[in-house]
Amino acid sequence: MYISEKFKTELKYSCDVLVCGGGIAGIAAAISSARSGKSVILTERQFMLGGLATAGLVTIYLPLCDGMGHQVSFGLAEELLKLSISHWHNNEKGYSNWIEKTDIKNNKKTPRYEVEFNPQLFAISSEQLLLKENVKILYGTTAVATSVENDKIKAVIFENKSGRFGITAKTFIDATGDADLGKFSDTPTETFKQGNVLAAWYYSNKNDGYDLKMLGFADVPDSKKTEDNKVELLSNKRYTGLDGEEISNMMIFSHSSTMNDFLKQKESTPNLQLTTIATIPQLRMTRRVSGEYTLDDNEMYKYFEDSVGLVSDWRKRGPVYEVPFRTLYNSNTKNLLFAGRITSVTDSMWDIMRVIPCCAVTGEAAGIAASMCDDMTKLDVLKLQTVLKHRGVKMHYNSNSES
């Protein structure tokens, strides 16, 4: 059954760069565009920034190093790490440096640095930083459609408490985590074939402090599973993360799992208190762009002339990847960039690129590119790399130095 519906959409705002999605990638993209002197609007459908890192309670800032003594991710990836722990962190191992060091003489390796941060403080700190950079933030604002002409987006249509309205811009950055702008614009996309497992992370506290219970943990791509990295699943059901009813059922199951686990833990710890639950679904990989190049996990150490940053494999020591600019766009929609967990990668590479440092790396590159040009097929990558280098980003791997 269909109903007749007529819309009059007011074009309410205009800017140079519109960033859709306020997760880590969106934060990095908005900051880097604003620092390039552009007017920037950032839209976020929740009422806090950070996405999975904050509202989703995936509160672990993973390594910026390769695990062999070399820092590989710089720029905003490092700046946001410092911001995440500027007011509070849970670092029981007492690390003082985020570059893993190797004691060659004694053949010993210190643990790779990763830190657990407070999600609420990180979200507010990110908001304050964006406002300082003159980024306009619209919360509770969901993209529902795009207007495309001559292979370029002219406006994105949103809905929030004010109703339906449009935002026009010169360039657009999709940092939604689900490639929503790409889907709305008929830009080629791919979905995560394996599907997501159920997770129900939560915080509790007792006399000795706060504890993050990673109930359900995170999944590992089937092709990469071994006896050592298998995780106990809460359910055998898989979730695409792209259907409203499915996601609702997922959240209900997640809440039930949280409650059951908490009550079980409380039997042996009567003073245990449930303090925070995830307020968004803990979906890792849903839909991504099919870009001009698709990066695979077997391309470690490979040189790319159009690299815009370096990332490491958070799961194991050694691998380093150059991130080609071509993974951030598809020529079908010339003024649209993709950042975060939705860049063009294979399913096996997706699990590497979806984490916080990688999202910051791609977000920073996308933000600068969006400030330079409204046609990514004509962008001067060398000029983009020059700006990134000026901001401290390393783009090419060198095994004889710190990247």
Buried (B, 14 or more C-beta within 10 A) or exposed (E): EEEEEEEEBEEBBBBBBBBBBBBBBBBBBBBBBBBBEBBBBBBBBBEBBBBBBBBBBBBBBBBBBBBBBBBBBBBBBBBBBEBBBEEEBBEEEEBEEBBBBBEEEEEEBBEBBBBBBBBBBBBBBBBEBBEEBEBBBBBBBBBEBBBBEEBBBBBBBBBBEEEBBBBBBBBBBBBBBBBBBBBBBEBBBBBBEBBBBBBBBBBBBBEEEBBBBBBBBBBBBEEEEEEEEEBEBBEEBBBBBBEEEBBEEBBEBBBEBBBEBBEEBBEEEEEBEBEBBBBBBBBBBBBBBBBBBBBEBEBBEBEBEBBBBBBBBBBEBEBBBBBBBBBBBBBBBBBBBBBBBBBBBBBBBBBBBBBBBBBBBBBBBBBBBBBBBBEBEEBEBEEBBEBBEEBEBBBBBEEEEEB
